[in-house]
C-alpha cells in the first residue's frame, strides 16, 4: 500500500465500533468512550444488535445496516468473529479494521487475512490498542493530549502505549501519530517505518519492537530513514527469558541480539534498552538541535553534584571547557568582590558568595560561557540541595527556573535542564517539596526546554544524540 493509501486509513472520516457497549471495563465501552469524549469530529457508528442507542448515538445491528460508508472499523469481539467481520465490510468502503482480541490462532488469522486481501482491506493488529492521531481527533485513550507534535511512535504492544504516551507527554512530547500494532499480521513494523519515513508531519521516529516479520525489509527501510530522520529503537526480548515472553505475547521471533545490535549500529539507529531511555531520547531529539561539537558549559549545582556532573558528561564524550579569562574579568566587573576562585566549569553554586548568588551571578557565568566559540552546549542543574525552610527554598528554586527561562531567549546555544524528580511518582507526592518541584517542572516543559530527571539521564541521552548527528554527517 502506498503512503497516501495508508495515510487515508490513519485519518478516517468515519469509525464503526463493533461490539460497542456501555458497560465498563468492556473494550466496546472503552473505545466508544474514547471516540465520543476525545473530540473526534467524524461520524461514529456503534454496532451492537442488542442495543438501539449507545452514548447518545443510534446503534446498528451490523456493519451492513449502517447507511453510509465506514473508513475505520474497531472490532471489540472475540477472534472467532474476525473472518465474518471482514466479510461484513463488503461494499462499505472500509479501509482498515483494527482487531483488539489476542486469541487469534493460525486458522483464524489465515482466513481473516485471505478475506481482507480479497476486499482490499488492511488489518491493524490483532492484540493491540490501535490508532492515536491527535490531528484527526482519534485516540484509544480519551485523555491523551489533543495537540499534534513531531514524534511518530509505533509499538508491538498493547499496554505500553498508554504508559509511554502519558509519561512522554508530561515531558512536553507531542505526537504526530502513535500506532499500536500488536501481532502485526498485516501492517507490521517495516511498513510503519516506511510510513513515518515519508510522513511530512513526523520529524522523529520512535519504536518498541519484540521482533521483525520481515527483517530484510525493516533494516533496508531503517538505513533509508536515518539519513533524514532519527529513529530510536527499543528492542525487547534481548534475553532468553525475554525472547520466550515475546514469542508468547505477540508471536514475535526476537532473533539474535548480537545481530540486532550490529544491524542497528550499521543503520545509525539510536538504540535504547528501557522505556525511560526511550522517553529521554524523544525529549533530546525534539528539543535539542543538531550539535556542532562537544564543548560544554555547565551550572553543576552543589559541589557534589558538580563533580558527578563532570564525570557523567565527560564519560559521555563531552569536553568540560575551561572558563576563559574574559568570563572571569566580566564577572569581576559586574560583581565586585575579593574572591573569584569559584568561577569554574562546572560552576559550584554552593561556593558563590550569597549576595552574588541572589543576584543571579550563576546565570551570568553560563551566558558568558555560551558566547565562547568552544562551547556548543549549556547544561543547567537546578540546585535542590539547600537545607532551608519552605519559603526560602521555594524562592531559590523559582529564581533558578526563572533565570533559565530568561536565558533560553538570550543565548543561541542549546540549553539542557536537569531537575531531580521521581520518575514514576513517590509515596511522598503530597510533600510540599515534591509539589514545588512539580510546578517548576511544568514551567520548564511549557517553555519547550529539554528536561531530564537526573544528571546521568541528561548526559547519556545527549551523548547518544551527538553520536547520531556525527555519524549522519560523516555518512
C-alpha positions as CSV (number, residue, x, y, z in Angstrom):
1,X,0.0,0.0,0.0
2,X,1.3,3.5,-0.9
3,X,1.9,6.1,1.7
4,X,-1.2,8.1,0.6
5,X,-3.4,5.0,0.9
6,X,-2.1,4.2,4.3
7,X,-2.4,7.8,5.4
8,X,-6.1,7.9,4.4
9,X,-6.6,4.8,6.7
10,X,-4.9,6.7,9.6
11,X,-7.1,9.7,9.0
12,X,-10.6,8.2,9.0
13,X,-13.7,10.3,8.3
14,X,-15.9,7.7,10.0
15,X,-15.5,5.0,12.6
16,X,-17.6,1.9,13.5
17,X,-17.1,0.2,16.9
18,X,-18.3,-3.4,16.5
19,X,-19.2,-4.8,19.9
20,X,-19.9,-1.3,21.3
21,X,-21.0,-1.3,24.9
22,X,-21.9,1.0,27.8
23,X,-20.6,-1.5,30.4
24,X,-17.1,-0.9,31.6
25,X,-14.5,-2.3,31.5
26,X,-15.5,-3.9,28.2
27,X,-13.4,-2.9,25.2
28,X,-16.5,-1.8,23.4
29,X,-17.2,0.7,26.2
30,X,-13.6,2.0,26.3
31,X,-13.4,2.7,22.6
32,X,-16.9,4.3,22.5
33,X,-15.9,6.5,25.4
34,X,-12.7,7.5,23.7
35,X,-14.4,8.2,20.3
36,X,-17.1,10.4,22.0
37,X,-15.0,12.1,24.7
38,X,-11.7,12.7,23.0
39,X,-13.1,15.1,20.4
40,X,-13.4,13.0,17.2
41,X,-15.3,15.1,14.7
42,X,-16.1,12.3,12.2
43,X,-19.1,10.0,12.2
44,X,-19.2,7.3,14.9
45,X,-21.3,4.2,14.5
46,X,-21.8,1.9,17.4
47,X,-22.6,-1.7,16.3
48,X,-24.5,-3.9,18.7
49,X,-27.6,-6.0,17.8
50,X,-28.9,-5.9,21.3
51,X,-29.0,-2.1,21.7
52,X,-30.8,0.7,19.9
53,X,-28.7,3.6,21.3
54,X,-25.3,4.0,22.9
55,X,-23.6,7.1,24.1
56,X,-26.4,9.2,22.6
57,X,-25.9,7.7,19.2
58,X,-28.1,5.4,17.1
59,X,-26.8,1.8,17.4
60,X,-26.8,-0.5,14.4
61,X,-27.3,-4.3,14.5
62,X,-24.5,-4.9,11.9
63,X,-22.0,-3.2,9.7
64,X,-24.2,-3.7,6.7
65,X,-27.0,-1.9,8.4
66,X,-25.0,1.3,8.6
67,X,-26.5,3.6,5.8
68,X,-23.2,5.3,5.0
69,X,-19.6,4.3,4.2
70,X,-17.2,3.5,7.0
71,X,-13.5,4.2,6.8
72,X,-12.2,2.5,10.0
73,X,-13.6,-0.4,11.9
74,X,-12.7,-1.2,15.5
75,X,-13.6,-4.8,16.3
76,X,-14.0,-5.5,20.1
77,X,-15.3,-9.1,19.6
78,X,-13.5,-12.4,20.1
79,X,-11.1,-13.6,17.4
80,X,-13.6,-16.3,16.2
81,X,-15.7,-13.5,14.8
82,X,-12.9,-11.9,12.8
83,X,-13.4,-13.5,9.4
84,X,-17.1,-12.7,9.4
85,X,-16.5,-9.1,10.4
86,X,-14.2,-8.7,7.4
87,X,-16.9,-10.2,5.1
88,X,-19.4,-7.8,6.6
89,X,-17.2,-4.9,5.5
90,X,-18.0,-5.7,1.8
91,X,-19.4,-2.7,0.0
92,X,-18.9,-0.3,2.9
93,X,-15.7,1.4,1.8
94,X,-13.8,0.1,4.8
95,X,-10.1,0.8,4.5
96,X,-8.8,-0.7,7.8
97,X,-10.1,-3.0,10.5
98,X,-8.4,-2.9,14.0
99,X,-8.7,-6.2,15.9
100,X,-8.2,-5.9,19.7
101,X,-8.6,-9.6,20.6
102,X,-5.5,-11.6,21.3
103,X,-6.8,-15.2,20.9
104,X,-6.1,-15.5,17.1
105,X,-4.9,-18.9,16.1
106,X,-3.3,-19.8,12.8
107,X,-6.5,-20.8,11.1
108,X,-8.4,-17.7,12.1
109,X,-5.5,-15.5,11.2
110,X,-5.2,-17.1,7.7
111,X,-8.9,-16.9,6.9
112,X,-9.1,-13.3,8.1
113,X,-6.2,-12.2,6.0
114,X,-7.5,-14.1,3.0
115,X,-10.8,-12.3,3.1
116,X,-9.3,-8.9,3.9
117,X,-6.9,-9.1,0.9
118,X,-9.8,-10.1,-1.4
119,X,-11.6,-6.9,-0.4
120,X,-8.5,-4.6,-0.3
121,X,-8.9,-4.1,3.5
122,X,-5.9,-3.6,5.8
123,X,-5.7,-5.1,9.2
124,X,-4.2,-3.4,12.3
125,X,-3.3,-6.0,15.0
126,X,-4.6,-8.2,16.4
127,X,-3.7,-7.9,20.1
128,X,-3.2,-4.1,20.2
129,X,-4.7,-0.7,21.0
130,X,-4.7,0.7,17.5
131,X,-4.5,4.3,16.4
132,X,-3.9,7.6,18.2
133,X,-3.9,10.5,15.8
134,X,-4.5,13.9,17.5
135,X,-4.7,15.7,14.2
136,X,-7.6,13.5,13.2
137,X,-9.1,13.7,16.7
138,X,-9.0,9.9,17.2
139,X,-7.5,8.2,20.2
140,X,-7.6,5.0,22.1
141,X,-7.5,7.0,25.4
142,X,-9.9,9.8,26.0
143,X,-7.5,12.0,28.0
144,X,-4.4,11.9,25.7
145,X,-3.1,15.3,24.6
146,X,-5.0,16.8,21.7
147,X,-2.2,18.8,20.3
148,X,-0.2,17.2,17.4
149,X,3.6,17.0,17.5
150,X,6.5,15.8,15.5
151,X,7.2,12.4,17.1
152,X,5.9,9.3,15.3
153,X,5.7,6.2,17.5
154,X,4.9,2.6,16.7
155,X,4.8,-0.3,19.2
156,X,4.5,-4.0,19.1
157,X,2.5,-3.9,22.3
158,X,-1.0,-3.2,23.6
159,X,-0.3,-2.0,27.1
160,X,2.9,0.0,26.8
161,X,1.5,2.8,24.6
162,X,-0.8,4.1,27.3
163,X,2.1,4.4,29.8
164,X,4.6,5.8,27.3
165,X,2.4,8.4,25.8
166,X,1.4,9.8,29.2
167,X,4.9,9.9,30.6
168,X,6.3,11.4,27.4
169,X,3.5,14.0,27.3
170,X,4.5,15.1,30.9
171,X,7.9,15.9,29.5
172,X,6.5,18.0,26.7
173,X,6.4,15.4,23.9
174,X,3.6,15.6,21.4
175,X,2.9,13.0,18.7
176,X,2.1,13.1,15.0
177,X,0.6,9.6,15.3
178,X,1.0,6.6,17.6
179,X,0.3,3.0,16.2
180,X,-0.1,0.0,18.5
181,X,0.1,-2.8,16.0
182,X,0.4,-5.9,18.3
183,X,1.0,-9.2,16.3
184,X,1.5,-7.3,13.0
185,X,-0.2,-10.0,11.0
186,X,-0.8,-7.5,8.1
187,X,0.6,-4.0,8.8
188,X,3.9,-4.5,10.6
189,X,7.0,-2.7,11.7
190,X,8.6,-2.4,8.3
191,X,5.6,-0.8,6.7
192,X,5.1,1.5,9.6
193,X,8.7,2.6,9.5
194,X,8.3,3.4,5.8
195,X,5.1,5.3,6.5
196,X,6.7,7.5,9.1
197,X,9.8,8.0,6.9
198,X,7.5,9.6,4.3
199,X,5.2,11.4,6.7
200,X,5.8,15.1,6.5
201,X,4.3,15.6,10.0
202,X,6.9,13.3,11.6
203,X,10.4,14.5,12.3
204,X,11.5,12.0,14.9
205,X,10.6,8.3,14.9
206,X,10.5,6.0,17.9
207,X,9.5,2.4,18.2
208,X,9.2,-0.6,20.6
209,X,9.8,-3.9,18.9
210,X,9.8,-7.5,20.0
211,X,10.8,-8.9,16.6
212,X,10.5,-8.3,12.9
213,X,8.3,-10.1,10.5
214,X,10.5,-9.1,7.5
215,X,13.9,-8.3,8.9
216,X,15.4,-7.6,5.5
217,X,12.7,-5.1,4.6
218,X,12.8,-3.5,8.0
219,X,16.6,-2.9,8.1
220,X,16.5,-1.6,4.5
221,X,13.9,0.9,5.5
222,X,15.9,1.8,8.6
223,X,19.0,2.6,6.6
224,X,17.0,4.7,4.2
225,X,15.2,6.6,7.1
226,X,18.1,7.5,9.3
227,X,19.7,9.6,6.7
228,X,16.9,12.1,7.1
229,X,15.1,11.3,10.4
230,X,16.4,9.9,13.7
231,X,15.0,6.5,14.6
232,X,15.0,5.5,18.3
233,X,14.6,1.7,18.8
234,X,13.8,-0.2,22.0
235,X,14.3,-3.8,21.1
236,X,12.7,-6.1,23.7
237,X,13.3,-9.8,24.1
238,X,17.0,-9.5,24.4
239,X,17.4,-12.3,27.0
240,X,16.4,-15.9,26.6
241,X,13.5,-15.3,29.0
242,X,12.5,-12.1,27.2
243,X,12.5,-13.9,23.9
244,X,10.2,-16.6,25.2
245,X,7.9,-13.9,26.6
246,X,7.9,-12.1,23.3
247,X,7.0,-15.3,21.4
248,X,4.0,-15.9,23.7
249,X,3.0,-12.3,23.7
250,X,2.9,-11.3,20.0
251,X,4.3,-14.5,18.4
252,X,7.4,-12.4,17.6
253,X,10.7,-14.1,16.7
254,X,13.2,-11.9,18.6
255,X,16.2,-13.1,16.7
256,X,19.8,-12.9,17.8
257,X,20.5,-9.9,19.9
258,X,24.0,-9.6,18.5
259,X,22.6,-9.4,15.0
260,X,20.1,-6.7,16.1
261,X,22.9,-4.7,17.8
262,X,25.1,-4.9,14.7
263,X,22.3,-4.0,12.3
264,X,21.0,-1.1,14.4
265,X,24.5,0.3,14.7
266,X,25.2,0.0,10.9
267,X,21.9,1.7,10.2
268,X,22.7,4.6,12.6
269,X,19.6,3.9,14.6
270,X,19.6,5.1,18.3
271,X,19.3,2.0,20.4
272,X,17.9,2.2,24.0
273,X,17.1,-0.5,26.5
274,X,14.3,0.9,28.7
275,X,11.1,2.9,28.4
276,X,12.8,5.7,30.4
277,X,15.6,5.9,27.9
278,X,13.2,5.9,25.0
279,X,11.4,8.9,26.6
280,X,14.7,10.7,27.2
281,X,15.7,10.3,23.6
282,X,12.3,11.6,22.3
283,X,13.0,14.6,24.5
284,X,16.5,15.1,23.3
285,X,15.6,14.9,19.6
286,X,12.5,17.0,20.0
287,X,14.1,20.0,21.8
288,X,17.8,19.9,21.1
289,X,19.0,21.0,17.6
290,X,22.0,19.2,15.9
291,X,25.1,19.8,17.9
292,X,28.1,21.3,16.2
293,X,30.6,20.0,18.7
294,X,31.1,18.5,22.2
295,X,32.1,21.6,24.2
296,X,30.1,22.0,27.4
297,X,29.5,24.8,29.8
298,X,27.6,23.9,33.0
299,X,26.0,25.0,36.2
300,X,26.7,21.9,38.3
301,X,24.5,22.6,41.4
302,X,26.2,21.9,44.7
303,X,29.8,20.7,45.0
304,X,29.0,17.0,45.0
305,X,26.6,17.3,42.0
306,X,29.2,19.4,40.1
307,X,31.7,16.5,40.5
308,X,29.1,13.9,39.5
309,X,28.1,16.1,36.5
310,X,31.6,16.4,35.3
311,X,32.1,12.7,35.5
312,X,28.8,11.9,33.7
313,X,29.3,14.4,30.9
314,X,32.9,13.5,30.5
315,X,32.2,9.8,30.2
316,X,29.5,10.6,27.6
317,X,32.2,12.2,25.5
318,X,31.8,15.9,26.2
319,X,34.6,18.4,26.8
320,X,34.1,20.4,30.0
321,X,35.6,23.7,28.7
322,X,37.9,25.7,30.9
323,X,36.5,29.0,31.9
324,X,38.2,31.6,29.6
325,X,39.8,34.7,31.3
326,X,37.4,37.1,29.7
327,X,34.5,35.5,31.6
328,X,36.2,35.9,34.9
329,X,37.0,39.5,34.1
330,X,33.4,40.3,33.2
331,X,32.2,38.7,36.4
332,X,34.6,40.9,38.4
333,X,33.3,43.9,36.6
334,X,29.6,43.1,37.3
335,X,30.1,41.6,40.8
336,X,32.9,43.3,42.7
337,X,34.5,41.2,45.4
338,X,37.7,39.7,46.7
339,X,37.5,36.0,45.8
340,X,36.6,34.6,42.3
341,X,38.1,31.1,42.7
342,X,34.6,29.8,42.4
343,X,34.3,30.8,38.7
344,X,34.8,27.3,37.3
345,X,33.2,24.9,34.9
346,X,31.2,23.1,36.2
347,X,30.0,26.0,38.4
348,X,29.6,25.0,42.1
349,X,26.8,27.3,43.2
350,X,27.4,26.5,46.9
351,X,30.8,28.2,46.6
352,X,29.3,31.5,45.3
353,X,29.1,34.4,47.8
354,X,25.4,34.7,48.9
355,X,24.8,38.3,47.7
356,X,26.1,37.4,44.2
357,X,24.1,34.2,44.1
358,X,20.9,36.0,44.9
359,X,21.9,38.5,42.1
360,X,21.9,35.7,39.6
361,X,25.6,35.5,39.0
362,X,25.5,31.8,38.1
363,X,23.3,32.6,35.1
364,X,25.6,35.4,34.0
365,X,28.5,33.0,34.1
366,X,26.6,30.5,32.0
367,X,25.5,33.1,29.5
368,X,29.1,34.3,29.1
369,X,30.2,30.7,28.6
370,X,27.6,30.4,25.9
371,X,29.4,33.2,24.0
372,X,32.6,31.2,23.9
373,X,33.2,29.6,20.4
374,X,34.5,26.4,22.1
375,X,31.2,25.8,23.9
376,X,28.5,24.1,21.9
377,X,26.1,23.2,24.7
378,X,24.9,24.6,28.0
379,X,23.6,22.5,30.9
380,X,21.8,23.8,34.0
381,X,21.5,21.6,37.1
382,X,18.7,23.2,39.2
383,X,20.1,23.1,42.7
384,X,17.7,21.5,45.1
385,X,20.2,20.6,47.9
386,X,19.8,23.6,50.2
387,X,18.5,22.7,53.7
388,X,16.4,25.9,54.1
389,X,12.9,26.3,55.3
390,X,10.0,26.1,52.8
391,X,9.7,29.8,51.9
392,X,13.4,30.4,51.2
393,X,13.9,27.0,49.5
394,X,10.9,27.6,47.2
395,X,12.0,31.2,46.4
396,X,15.5,29.9,45.4
397,X,14.1,27.2,43.2
398,X,11.7,29.6,41.5
399,X,14.5,32.1,40.9
400,X,16.7,29.5,39.2
401,X,13.9,28.4,36.9
402,X,13.1,32.0,36.0
403,X,16.7,32.6,35.2
404,X,16.8,29.5,33.0
405,X,13.7,30.6,31.1
406,X,15.2,34.1,30.6
407,X,18.4,32.5,29.3
408,X,16.5,30.5,26.8
409,X,15.7,33.6,24.8
410,X,19.1,35.2,25.3
411,X,21.6,32.6,24.3
412,X,22.0,30.9,20.9
413,X,23.4,27.7,22.3
414,X,21.2,24.7,23.2
415,X,20.3,24.7,26.9
416,X,19.7,21.4,28.7
417,X,17.9,21.3,32.1
418,X,18.3,18.8,34.9
419,X,15.7,18.8,37.7
420,X,15.7,15.9,40.0
421,X,12.2,14.4,40.3
422,X,10.9,10.9,41.0
423,X,10.4,9.4,37.5
424,X,7.4,7.4,38.3
425,X,5.9,9.1,41.4
426,X,6.6,8.9,45.1
427,X,4.9,7.9,48.2
428,X,5.6,11.5,49.4
429,X,3.9,13.3,46.5
430,X,1.9,15.2,49.0
431,X,5.1,16.6,50.5
432,X,5.5,20.3,49.7
433,X,8.9,19.9,48.2
434,X,7.7,17.5,45.5
435,X,4.9,19.8,44.8
436,X,7.2,22.8,44.3
437,X,9.5,20.7,42.1
438,X,6.5,19.6,40.0
439,X,5.3,23.2,39.5
440,X,8.8,24.2,38.3
441,X,9.0,21.2,36.0
442,X,5.7,22.3,34.4
443,X,7.2,25.8,33.8
444,X,10.3,24.3,32.1
445,X,8.3,21.8,30.0
446,X,5.8,24.5,28.9
447,X,8.8,26.5,27.6
448,X,9.9,23.6,25.5
449,X,13.2,23.2,27.3
450,X,14.7,19.7,27.2
451,X,14.2,18.5,30.8
452,X,15.9,15.4,32.3
453,X,15.3,14.0,35.7
454,X,18.9,13.1,36.5
455,X,22.5,14.0,35.6
456,X,23.2,10.6,34.0
457,X,20.0,10.6,32.0
458,X,20.9,14.0,30.5
459,X,24.5,13.1,29.7
460,X,23.7,9.7,28.3
461,X,20.8,11.0,26.2
462,X,22.6,14.0,24.7
463,X,25.7,11.8,24.1
464,X,23.5,9.5,22.0
465,X,22.1,12.4,20.2
466,X,25.5,13.8,19.4
467,X,26.7,10.4,18.1
468,X,23.7,10.2,15.8
469,X,24.5,13.6,14.2
470,X,28.2,12.9,14.0
471,X,27.6,9.6,12.2
472,X,24.9,11.0,10.0
473,X,27.2,13.9,8.9
474,X,30.1,11.5,8.3
475,X,27.9,9.3,6.1
